């Protein structure tokens, strides 16, 4: 694919920390649930998007007359809301006399109607999501928060916060599989459902590039017991300059670029594939390649290289390897 820019995919930024987070939080099949906003932000970072329902997606202030809305008003921010139960409308509620002490600052998103629920969908699936929930009456055992991926698979089914009427509870989630929709079900008491301060982040984009482990040789035999180095070429292509990659960020299945002398990374520039474009060739520490990070597809085994350019763009590439036993 040297003729054009590599395709971009999305990778969860929290995937590598999911195990650590599960120690102190509720986890269901790779999804972590948080019950306070501070811990959520500390563990997942500041959200890329924040909606407090005081303005529409285009920045226009919400009027004080409690407008009924379609739920598409924030679609430019990659999110849509829908009331999915019978007889329900979405209303930007404004009643500081009865709810001001529970929800801040003024407006909230309410689903009014008998047995109401709110469905939240994302144009780009998210890796973290947080929201304040107010159940307008007593929460029943069947009221829940269901997370699904873009194929409709359930990632997690969590109970609604249980508290006194009009109590405000935070719920946050992070997932190693991006979340495409969230269904918040206010199922039995029929007193409506209120949301406020919605926050979420999408995965960081990853530029897929071409690499060649041990350029010029095939198969790419690697002896994990070796004390040597393994060369890896990162190829330039139209729209991507491989020499812009910071060697300090390069990692091949857990193995960093070797250092010699006074913190000098073992990396050099050359046209490794003879196409007239300058590539970057790095030397990684063979003994640091982690077998658990190798990926298998049938009988083929692949090592994945990751890195970041000096401008902050994340790259990823893979090449087939053959692991040989220690002699």
N, C-alpha and C positions, 0 to 999 in steps of 0.2 A: 504494500500500500504506500509506496514511496511517492506516488504521483499526487497525493493530496494530504490535507490535514487529517490527523488521526481523529477518530470518532471520540465523543465524550460520553462517559457514563457517570453514574453517581454512586458514591460510596458513603456508608454511614460513618460519621466522624466519631461515634461512640462505640463502634463495634469492638475495638480492642480493650475497652475499659468495662465492658458489660459484666464480667465476672466479679470485678472488684465492687461495683455498685451493688450487686445482689447481696453482698454481705450485710449491708445496713438498710436495704430497701426491699419492698415486695417485688418478686420476680415471677413472671409466668412465661415460659418458653421464649426467653430472650427479651422480654419486655420488662422494664423496671418502672414501678409506680412510686411516685413521690407524694407526700402528704403536706409538704410545706414549700412555699415558693423559694425561700432562701437556699435550701438544700438542692432543689431542682436546678437553680441557676448555677450554684457552685459546681455541681457535677456535670451539667450539660452545656454550660456557657450561657452568655446572654442571648436571648432569642433574637433571631433576625427580624421577626415581625411581631407587632404588638397592637392589639385592637381593644380599645376601652369603650367603644360605642358612643364616644362623644363626637366623632367625626366619621363621615363616610370614607370609602376607600380613596376618593379623589381629594380628600382634605376638607370637603364642605362640612360645616358644623351641622350637627343634628338639631332640628328645631325642637322647641320645648313641648310640642303638642302631642307627644307619644305617637309618632307615625307608625302605621302598619307598613312593613317592608316585604320585598320579595325574597331577600336572603342573598341576592347577587350583588349587593352594593359594594362588596369587598373582593369581587372576582379579580380585579387588577392586582390584588395582593396574593392571588393563588388560593383563595378560600371561598367557599360558599356554604350557606346555612339553609336548612329546610325544616319546616314543621311537618312531620310525617304521620302523625296520628289524626284521627278523624276530628273535624271541627276546629282545628288549631290554626292560629295565625301567629306570625312573627311580629312582635311589637317592640319598639325601642322605648322601654318603660321609663317613666320619670315621675317618681313619687317619693321625694326625700322625707316626707312626713312619716311614711311607714317603713321604708327600706334604707333610708340614708345611713343609719348606723351600721348596716350590714354590708352594703355594697357601695363602692366608691368609684368615681366621684359622684355622678348623678344618674346617667342613663345605664340601663342594662338591656340585654337581649332576652325577651320573654317569649315563651310559647304558651299562648293562652288557648284554653279549650279543654274539652273533656278528654282525659287520658292522652296527654300530649308528650311528645318526644322531639328531640332536635337531632338532625343528621348533619354532620359536618363533613364536607368532602374537600380534597386538595387537588389542584391541577398538577402539582408535582408532589408526590408522597413525601411526608416529613419524617425526620428522625427524632424530633422531640416536640412535645405539645403540652401546654399547661392552661388551666382555666379555673376560675372561681365558680362554684356551683351553689345556688340557693334553691333548695326544695321548699316550695311554699306551704307544704304540710309535712306530716310525718312520713319518712321514707319507709317503704315496704320492702320485704326481703327480695321481691322480684325486680326492683328497680336497679339498673345496671349501666355500665359504660363498656361498650363493645368496640374493640379496635380491629380493623381489617386491612389487609394489604391490597395492592392493586388488582389482584386476581380474585378478590372476594374471600380469601382465607382468613379465618378468625385468628388474630394474633394474641388476643387476651380478652377476658370477660371479667370485669371488676365490679364489685358492689358499689352502689352509690354511697356517698357519705351519709352517715346516720347521725342526726342531731336534732335539737329542738326546731320547731317551725321558724323559718327565716334565718337559720344559721348559715353562715358563709364558710364554705370549705374549699381548700385548694386541692386539686388533683393534677399531677403532672406525670408524663410518660415519656420514656425514651425506648427506642427499639433498634435492634440490629437489622431488622427488616423494615424498610420505610412504611409508614402508616398512610394509607390512602383515604380512609374514612373512619369517622368516629361517630357512633350512635349512642346518644345519652338518652336513656329510656326512663321516663317518669311514668310509671306503668299503671298504678292502681288508684291512688287517691284523687286524681283528676283535678288537682289544684294548680296546675301549671308548673313551669320550670324556668328558672332564671339563670343566665350565664353572664359573666363579666370578666374583663381583663384576659382575653384570649391571647396566648403567646405561642409561637412555634418557629421551627427552623427546618430548612430543607438540607439535604446532603450537599456536601461540597462537590463541585464538578471535578471530574478526573479526566485528563487527556490521555487517551490510550496511544502509546507509541510502540515502535518496533525496536526490539533488542536482539542481540545475538550473544549467547553465552559461549565463551571460548571461540571467538571468531575464526572461521576457516576450518573448524573441525566438526565432525559428526560421526557418531553420536557425541553428545556433550557429557562425557563421563566425569563424574565427580566422586572423589573418595573423601567422605566426611571426616576420616581420620587423618587427613593430610594436614601438614603444618604450613602449606604453601598458600598461594593466592589463585583466585579464579578471575580471569579477565572477562569483562562484559562490555559490549559495544552498545551505546545508545545512539540510534540513527537519527540524523536530521532528515526532514522532509519539508515539502512546501508548507509554509506557515508555522514551522517549528524548527528552532535552532537548538540542537542538542547541547551545544556549548553553553547555553544559558542555564543548564541544570547545575545546581550547587552540589558538589560532591559530598559535602558534609551531611546532606539530607538523603543520599542514596542508600538503599537497603535492598539486599537480595535475599528473600526468605529469612530475614533476621540478621543477615551478615552485613556489616557496614563496610565502607571503603577503607582500605588499609591506610595507615599513616606511617610516614618515615621521617627521620630528621626532626626538625622543630615544627611539629604540627603541619607537615606538608602532606596533603592527600595524594595518594598514588592514582592520578588521573591525567590523561593527556588528550590532545586533540589530533585527529587524523581522519582521512577519508577511508574508513574501514571497509566500505562496500564498493568503492570505485565508481560512485555515481556523480562525483564532482562536488559533493556537499561535505562539509567538515562535520565529523561526528565526535562524540565523546566516548573514550574508552576508560573504564575504571577497573581497578583491581580490588576485589572484595576478599575478606578473610575466609578461606574455605572452611576452617574448623568451626566458624560461627554460623554456618548455614544450619537452620533448624529444620529437621525432618518433619516436625509437626506442622510447619508452615508451607510445606510443599503441597501442591494441588494435584489430584489424580482425576483423569478423564479416561475411563476404560483402563487399558494397559499403559497409557501414556502418563508420565509424571512431569509436572511443570513447576518451575520456580518463578515467582512473581517479583519483579523489581518495582519499587516505588521511589519517588523522589519529588523534589520541589525546585522550580526555577528560582532564579534570583528575584523575579517579579512576584513570586508567591503562587504560581500555578502548579497544581499537583499533577504528576504524571504517573503512569503505570504501564508496565509491559511484561510479557511473559515469554519464556522459551522452554522447550522440552529438555529434560535432563535424564541421564541414566546414572543412578546411584550404584557405585561399585563397593564391595565389601573391603574392609581393612585387610591388608596383607599381613 
